[in-house]
Amino acid sequence: MDVTIYHNPDCGTSRNTLEMIRNAGIEPTVIEYLKTPPSRAELVKMIADAGLTVREAIREKGTPYAELGLDNPDLTDIQLLDAMLKDPILINRPFVVTPLGTRLSRPSEVVLDILPDTHKGPFTKEDGEKVLDEKGKRLV
């Protein structure tokens, strides 16, 4: 299965999501979006395919969101996208694209909605939360 994750290795949610994909027996294409940001067209498509608004796809925590005034409700989607493309840390993460759909995997187990049921066994997130049982079946 062709899977792409827009990944930040410094993010625990992104690391957990990547490992859940691998637990399903899939080696995804990993795009470190801070180094290789998506194009405008790719970003717009991911946001739409995930069923999100541009504002829902923007990251506030740990970013220059507030100092850039991006909380201004009068800003257009075009203005928000411009900010996200100029400073990719504003793109929420991780986005995962599969033939079964696109999701912003927050929380990380959301990725299970767009993966085949081929998990290799249990999965526990970095914080100790159990997500899959010993048979690879979803717990949460």
N, C-alpha and C positions, 0 to 999 in steps of 0.2 A: 504494500500500500504506500502511495506517495504522500508523505506528511511533511509539512514545513512548519517549523516553530521559529517565531521571531523572539529571540532569547536574549536575556541579560544574565550572564553567569554570576553576577553579584546579587541576584535576587533569589531568595529562597523559594518563592512561589514558582518562578521560572525553572529553577533547578528541579523542584518536585514534579512539575509538569513534564519536563524532559525525561525524567526517570520513569514516569508512568507510561509514556509513549514507548520507551525501551522495554518496559516490563510486558508490553503487549507484543513483543517480538519485532518491533519496527525500529529501524535506524532512520531517523528523520533527517531532512535537510535542516541544518541549524544555521540560522542567520542571526548573527550578533548585530541587532538593529542599531545599536549605538555607533558601530563602526561602518555598517552598510545599511543605511536606512531605506525603507521602501520608497518607491516613487510615489508621487501624488496619486496617480491612478491606482497603484497597488493598495495604498493606504485607504483611499476612498472605498475601494471594492471590499477590503477586509472588514471595514467598519459596517458597511451595508450588509454584507453577507452574514455578519455576526448579529445583525438585527439591532445595532446600536446607533445612537446619535453620535455626532462628532464630539459633543460635550461629554457623553458617557465614556468615550474612548480616550479622553485626555487624562493624564496623570497629574494629580495635585501634590501628593506627598513626596517630599524630597526633590522637588523641582522648582524652577523659578516661576511657577504658575501665578502665585499671588503678586510677586514683585513686577511681573509683566502685565498685571491687570486683567488676566484671562478670566477672572470671575465676573467680569462685566457682562451682564445678560444681553447687552446690546450688540456684542460681537457676533459677527456672522460665522457660519461654518467655514467659509473661505478664509477668514481671518484666523480662526482657530487652527485650521489645517496648515496655513502658512507658518504659524508659530511652532506647530509640531514638526514640520519638515525642517525648519531652521534649527530647532533644538530638539532632537529625537528623544531626549530624556522625558519629554512631555507625552510621548506615546505610551499609553498604558500597556502592560505586558503581563503575560506572554500571549500573543496572538498565535493560534494554531490553525493551519489550513489543511483539511483532508478532503478526500472525495465525499465524505459523509457530512461535511459542513465546516464552518469556520466559527471559532469561539475565542473570546477573550477569557482565558482560563484563570479567572479569579472568582472563587478559590480554585486551586489547581485541579481538583477532581472534576471540574466542569469538562475537562478534556475527555473524560470517559464517555461523554455523550456522543463524541464524533470519532471514536476508535472502535475497531472490531473487538468482539469478546474473545480475545486470544491471549489474555494475560497469563503469565508464566507462574503465578503463585502470589503470595501475599505482597502487599506494599504498605509501607509505613512512611509517612511524611517525616521530614527532618525534625519536626517538633514533637514526634512521637504519636501523632494521630494515625490510627489504622484506617486505611482506605479500602484495601482489598483483603479478603480472607485467604486462607491457605490454598483454596481452589481457584483463586483469582476472581472471586465474585465480589461485587461492590458492597461495601458496608455502609457508606454514607450517601 
